[in-house]
Amino acid sequence: PDGAPLSPPPPPSALERETGRKRPRRFKTTAGAPPTAKKLKAMKVKIAECVRREQFLKAQQNADEEQAGDAEADVERKLKQQRAYLEELNDQYTMQIIKLKRTILDEKKRAEEEEKKKKEMATAESREQAAALNQVAAGGGDDRAQADTAAAMRDLAKRDELAQQQRAAEALRLAAVKVAAADVAVVQHEFDVSRAVAERALRENAGDLERTLRALLAERPPFVA
């Protein structure tokens, strides 16, 4: 046990007595002494504490791995939902574009039909007026025909004057419309036109970029699948 007195050295042997040499003294130490009950108990407590600590760390590691797995699964689920939402938006956008293109083509077709009718009416009226003028130039016809011709000429002069006034008023109206430089750049880039053409297109559509693009698309119909 700890604190025990050291044992006395052994008596000299016969060899030591004959040679006169002394063997080195050996002292008994407590290094190899068995541990006491108190030390055993302390060691047992430490071992149990180490075991509990190891179990706690292992449980914590398992919990962290499980939580990381749940978080990864949640992220993957959100990514799938986001991809599905983007695909749905893309489909809706494609359908809206197709619908817009078809609407533009229908509007252009109606405008062309109306323009054709107007041209036919103007052509018929011009023919009548030209025939009346030819009749006057030939010196033929009665007074009524001459009066009709004179009236037609006055009507043409009024129409020309009115058209000039309308063009002047339109020029003033367009000059008063403000357009954004960014919108002009967009029109130039999308339709490969000059700055003057882009500005006039925007002014004719009240500076509205969307209306301008629709109008230019109507003039240049896109391919519709």
C-alpha positions in Angstrom: 0.0 0.0 0.0 0.9 3.7 -0.5 3.0 5.1 2.3 4.4 1.6 3.4 8.0 1.7 4.9 10.8 0.4 2.7 12.3 -3.0 3.6 15.9 -3.2 4.8 18.6 -4.3 2.4 19.4 -8.0 2.4 22.6 -9.2 4.2 25.8 -9.5 2.0 26.3 -12.7 0.2 29.4 -15.0 0.4 30.7 -13.6 -2.9 30.4 -10.1 -1.7 32.2 -11.0 1.5 35.1 -12.7 -0.4 35.5 -10.0 -3.1 34.7 -7.1 -0.8 32.3 -5.7 -3.4 28.8 -4.7 -2.5 26.0 -5.3 -4.8 23.8 -2.3 -5.5 21.0 -1.7 -3.1 17.5 -2.5 -4.3 14.7 -0.6 -2.8 11.1 -1.8 -2.9 8.8 0.7 -4.6 5.0 0.8 -4.9 5.0 1.0 -8.8 4.0 -2.6 -9.1 1.6 -2.5 -6.2 -2.0 -3.4 -6.9 -4.4 -0.4 -7.1 -6.6 0.3 -4.2 -10.4 0.1 -4.2 -10.6 3.8 -4.4 -8.5 4.0 -7.5 -10.4 1.1 -9.1 -13.7 3.0 -8.4 -12.3 6.2 -9.9 -11.1 4.3 -13.0 -14.5 2.6 -13.4 -16.2 6.0 -13.2 -13.9 7.4 -15.8 -14.5 4.5 -18.1 -18.3 4.8 -17.7 -18.0 8.5 -18.4 -15.9 7.8 -21.6 -18.5 5.3 -22.7 -21.4 7.7 -22.2 -19.5 10.4 -24.0 -18.8 8.1 -26.9 -22.5 7.1 -27.1 -23.6 10.8 -26.9 -21.2 11.7 -29.8 -22.4 8.8 -31.9 -26.0 9.6 -31.3 -25.3 13.3 -32.2 -23.5 12.2 -35.3 -26.5 10.0 -36.3 -28.9 12.9 -35.7 -26.8 15.2 -37.7 -26.6 12.8 -40.6 -30.4 12.2 -40.4 -31.0 16.0 -40.4 -28.7 16.5 -43.3 -30.5 13.8 -45.2 -33.9 15.4 -44.5 -32.5 18.8 -45.6 -31.1 17.4 -48.8 -34.5 15.7 -49.6 -36.3 18.9 -48.9 -34.0 20.8 -51.2 -34.5 18.2 -53.9 -38.3 18.4 -53.5 -38.2 22.2 -53.8 -36.0 22.0 -56.9 -38.5 19.6 -58.5 -41.4 21.9 -57.7 -39.5 24.9 -59.1 -38.6 23.1 -62.3 -42.3 22.0 -62.7 -43.4 25.6 -62.2 -40.9 26.9 -64.7 -42.0 24.4 -67.3 -45.6 25.4 -66.7 -44.7 29.1 -67.1 -42.8 28.3 -70.3 -45.8 26.4 -71.7 -48.1 29.3 -70.9 -45.7 31.8 -72.5 -45.4 29.7 -75.6 -49.2 29.5 -75.9 -49.6 33.3 -75.4 -47.0 33.9 -78.1 -48.8 31.6 -80.6 -52.1 33.3 -79.7 -50.6 36.8 -80.1 -49.1 35.8 -83.5 -52.4 34.5 -84.8 -54.2 37.6 -83.5 -51.7 39.8 -85.3 -52.2 37.8 -88.6 -56.0 38.0 -88.3 -55.8 41.8 -87.7 -53.5 42.2 -90.7 -55.8 40.2 -92.9 -58.8 42.3 -91.9 -56.8 45.5 -92.4 -55.7 44.3 -95.9 -59.3 43.5 -96.8 -60.5 46.9 -95.7 -57.6 48.6 -97.5 -58.5 46.7 -100.6 -62.1 47.8 -100.5 -61.1 51.4 -100.0 -58.8 51.2 -103.0 -61.5 49.7 -105.1 -63.9 52.5 -104.1 -61.3 55.2 -104.7 -60.4 53.6 -108.1 -64.1 53.6 -109.2 -64.5 57.2 -108.1 -61.4 58.2 -109.9 -62.5 56.5 -113.1 -65.8 58.4 -113.0 -64.0 61.7 -112.4 -61.5 60.9 -115.2 -64.3 60.1 -117.6 -66.0 63.4 -116.8 -62.7 65.3 -117.3 -62.2 63.6 -120.6 -65.6 64.5 -121.7 -65.0 68.2 -120.9 -61.7 68.1 -122.7 -63.3 66.6 -125.7 -65.9 69.4 -125.7 -68.8 67.0 -125.6 -71.6 66.5 -123.3 -74.4 68.7 -122.1 -74.4 71.5 -119.5 -75.3 69.0 -116.8 -72.2 66.9 -117.5 -70.0 70.1 -117.5 -71.5 71.1 -114.2 -70.8 67.6 -112.7 -67.3 67.8 -114.0 -66.7 71.2 -112.4 -68.1 70.0 -109.2 -65.9 66.9 -109.3 -62.8 69.1 -109.9 -63.8 71.3 -107.0 -64.3 68.2 -104.8 -60.8 67.0 -105.8 -59.3 70.3 -104.9 -61.0 70.3 -101.5 -59.8 66.7 -100.9 -56.3 67.6 -101.8 -56.4 70.6 -99.5 -58.0 68.5 -96.7 -55.3 65.8 -97.1 -52.5 68.4 -96.9 -54.1 69.8 -93.7 -54.4 66.3 -92.2 -50.8 65.5 -93.1 -49.6 68.8 -91.4 -51.8 68.1 -88.4 -50.5 64.6 -88.2 -46.9 65.8 -88.4 -47.5 68.2 -85.5 -49.2 65.5 -83.5 -46.3 63.1 -84.0 -43.7 65.7 -83.2 -45.4 66.3 -79.8 -45.2 62.6 -78.8 -42.3 61.9 -76.5 -40.4 58.6 -77.0 -37.8 57.0 -74.8 -34.3 56.4 -76.1 -34.4 52.9 -74.7 -37.6 52.0 -76.6 -36.0 53.4 -79.8 -33.0 51.1 -79.3 -35.2 48.1 -78.7 -37.2 48.7 -82.0 -33.9 49.3 -83.9 -32.4 46.0 -82.5 -35.5 43.9 -83.0 -36.4 45.0 -86.5 -33.1 46.2 -87.9 -34.3 49.7 -88.9 -32.9 53.1 -88.7 -33.3 55.5 -85.7 -35.7 57.7 -87.7 -37.9 54.8 -88.7 -38.0 53.5 -85.1 -38.9 56.9 -83.7 -41.7 57.4 -86.2 -43.1 54.0 -85.5 -43.1 54.8 -81.7 -44.7 58.2 -82.3 -47.4 56.7 -84.5 -48.2 54.4 -81.6 -48.3 57.1 -78.9 -44.8 56.1 -77.6 -46.1 52.7 -76.5 -43.4 50.1 -77.0 -45.8 47.1 -76.9 -48.2 48.7 -79.5 -45.3 49.5 -81.7 -43.9 46.0 -81.6 -47.4 44.6 -82.4 -47.7 47.0 -85.3 -44.3 46.1 -86.8 -45.0 42.4 -86.3 -48.2 42.9 -88.3 -46.2 44.4 -91.1 -43.7 41.5 -90.8 -45.7 38.4 -89.9 -43.7 35.8 -88.0 -43.8 32.1 -88.7 -46.6 30.4 -86.8 -46.2 26.7 -86.1 
